[in-house]
Amino acid sequence: MKRSILIFTIFLTFVCTSFGQTNPVLNLTWDHTYVYPPGNNYFDLSWDEPALPHDALIGYNVYRGTELYRFQTENSLYNLIQGANCGEDFLFYNPAPFFVHVTAVYSPNNTESTFTETVQVDGPLLSNPEFKKMDAILYPNPTSGILHIGNTNLTKILVYDISGKIIRELKPQATVDLSNMPKGFYFIKLMSEKGETTDKIIVY
């Protein structure tokens, strides 16, 4: 009986590891913002490791359209305020917008998976020169908490920490209260139907 159970277990293990060995990546996501100043595109393309069981995973191929951008071992491609593993050149691809997908690469023989998910990249985001005139209408800056915004045609106000994470979404109004936020540097994004602009603020 024990021998039968052992044989069945070995068979089941063999079956589980013999099928689906080149599973695709999971949960492909894309996040992209433009921050002014300094005037940079920040983005994060990320995905999860393929579902088990799978063969020996050695890395990932990142494709722009049908062209291979690069092979890498990390499960994200990013250019963020706190660091980067690629440059803004990733966004410069003809034609734009373009679709991106990621395949898993397995050993032996660099066997490549299929893909089930794609994301659309619109190319580099650029600031709106007319809207950038709003840069000087945040006051006082530095602020102890109460910040006045000299534009009443806003649709949304977002506050980011220095890592680029959204920490507050505010109603579009002429005065916002940031007094309950920890002291430090933040980015505030002002959005309207004409465009958007991002500026740095200091809460003391």
C-alpha positions in Angstrom: 0.0 0.0 0.0 2.7 2.4 0.9 4.5 1.6 -2.3 1.4 2.3 -4.3 1.0 5.7 -2.6 4.6 6.5 -3.3 4.3 5.6 -6.9 1.1 7.6 -7.2 2.8 10.6 -5.6 5.7 10.4 -7.9 3.4 10.1 -10.9 1.3 13.1 -9.7 4.5 15.2 -9.2 5.6 14.2 -12.7 2.3 15.2 -14.3 2.1 18.5 -12.4 5.6 19.5 -13.5 5.3 18.2 -17.0 2.4 20.5 -18.1 2.1 24.3 -18.1 5.9 24.7 -17.7 6.0 27.9 -19.8 3.2 29.8 -18.1 2.8 33.5 -19.0 3.4 36.3 -16.5 0.5 37.6 -14.4 -1.0 41.0 -13.5 0.8 43.2 -16.0 0.3 46.8 -14.9 1.5 50.3 -16.2 1.6 53.5 -14.3 2.9 56.8 -15.8 3.1 60.4 -14.6 4.9 63.6 -15.6 6.4 65.7 -12.9 7.3 69.4 -13.4 9.6 70.5 -12.1 12.0 68.9 -12.8 10.2 67.9 -16.0 10.6 64.1 -16.0 8.5 61.2 -17.0 8.2 58.6 -14.2 6.7 55.2 -15.0 6.5 51.7 -13.7 5.8 48.6 -15.7 5.4 45.6 -13.4 4.1 42.0 -13.4 3.9 38.9 -11.2 5.9 35.7 -11.6 4.0 33.0 -13.6 1.8 30.6 -11.8 3.2 27.4 -10.5 4.2 24.8 -11.6 6.6 26.2 -14.2 10.0 25.3 -15.5 13.2 26.9 -14.4 12.5 30.7 -14.8 15.5 32.7 -15.9 14.0 36.1 -16.7 11.6 38.1 -18.9 11.5 39.6 -22.4 9.9 43.0 -22.6 8.4 43.9 -25.9 7.4 47.3 -27.4 4.9 46.4 -30.1 6.4 43.4 -31.8 10.0 44.4 -31.1 12.1 43.1 -28.2 13.1 46.0 -26.0 15.3 43.9 -23.7 15.7 40.8 -21.5 15.9 41.3 -17.7 15.6 39.3 -14.5 13.6 41.8 -12.5 9.8 41.7 -12.6 9.5 45.4 -13.2 10.8 48.1 -15.6 10.8 51.5 -13.9 12.0 55.0 -14.0 10.9 56.6 -10.6 11.9 59.5 -8.4 13.6 57.1 -6.0 15.5 55.2 -8.6 15.4 53.6 -12.1 16.5 50.5 -13.9 15.9 52.0 -17.4 15.7 55.5 -18.9 13.0 57.6 -20.4 14.1 56.2 -23.8 11.7 53.4 -23.2 8.9 55.8 -24.0 10.4 56.9 -27.4 9.1 54.3 -29.8 7.5 54.8 -33.3 4.6 54.7 -33.6 3.2 56.1 -30.3 1.0 55.1 -28.6 2.1 51.5 -28.6 1.4 48.3 -26.8 3.7 46.5 -24.4 3.7 42.9 -23.4 6.1 40.7 -21.3 7.0 37.0 -21.8 8.6 34.6 -19.4 11.8 32.9 -20.5 12.6 29.4 -19.2 15.6 27.1 -19.1 16.7 25.0 -20.9 17.0 26.5 -24.5 15.6 29.9 -23.5 12.0 28.7 -24.1 9.7 31.7 -24.2 6.1 31.8 -23.0 3.1 33.2 -24.7 1.4 36.4 -23.3 -2.2 37.0 -22.2 -2.0 40.7 -21.2 -0.9 43.9 -22.8 -0.8 47.5 -21.7 -1.0 50.7 -23.8 1.8 53.3 -23.5 1.0 56.7 -24.9 4.7 57.7 -25.3 6.3 60.5 -23.3 4.0 62.9 -21.5 4.9 66.6 -22.0 4.0 69.6 -20.0 1.5 72.1 -21.4 3.4 75.5 -21.8 0.3 77.5 -21.2 -0.7 75.6 -18.1 2.8 75.9 -16.6 2.0 79.5 -15.9 0.2 78.2 -12.9 3.5 77.3 -11.3 3.7 80.6 -9.4 0.2 80.6 -8.0 0.7 78.2 -5.1 1.2 80.3 -1.9 2.6 80.5 0.6 5.3 77.9 -0.2 6.9 76.8 2.1 3.6 76.5 4.0 2.7 75.6 7.6 -0.4 73.9 6.2 -2.8 76.3 4.5 -2.0 76.5 0.8 -3.8 78.9 -1.5 -4.3 78.0 -5.2 -5.0 80.9 -7.5 -6.9 79.0 -10.1 -10.6 78.1 -9.8 -10.9 75.9 -13.0 -9.4 72.8 -11.5 -10.9 69.3 -11.8 -8.6 67.5 -9.4 -5.7 68.0 -7.0 -3.3 65.2 -6.1 -0.5 65.2 -3.5 2.5 62.9 -3.9 5.2 62.0 -1.5 8.9 62.2 -2.7 8.7 58.5 -3.8 6.0 59.4 -6.3 3.2 57.7 -4.4 -0.2 59.4 -4.3 -1.0 60.2 -0.6 -3.9 62.6 -0.9 -6.7 63.4 -3.4 -8.2 66.8 -2.7 -11.4 68.6 -3.9 -10.6 71.3 -6.5 -10.9 74.4 -4.4 -9.0 77.7 -3.9 -7.6 76.7 -0.4 -6.4 73.4 0.8 -5.4 72.3 4.3 -2.2 70.2 4.6 -1.6 71.0 8.3 -2.1 67.3 9.3 0.6 66.1 7.0 4.1 65.3 8.3 6.7 68.0 7.7 8.7 67.6 4.5 8.8 67.8 0.7 5.8 66.9 -1.5 4.6 67.2 -5.1 1.2 68.7 -5.8 -0.5 68.1 -9.2 -3.1 70.5 -10.4 -5.4 69.2 -13.1 -7.8 71.0 -15.3 -9.5 70.5 -18.7 -6.6 72.4 -20.3 -3.9 70.2 -18.9 -2.0 69.6 -15.7 1.1 70.8 -13.9 3.0 69.5 -10.9 5.1 71.6 -8.5 7.1 71.0 -5.4 5.8 72.2 -2.0 7.3 72.2 1.4 5.3 71.7 4.6 7.0 72.9 7.8 
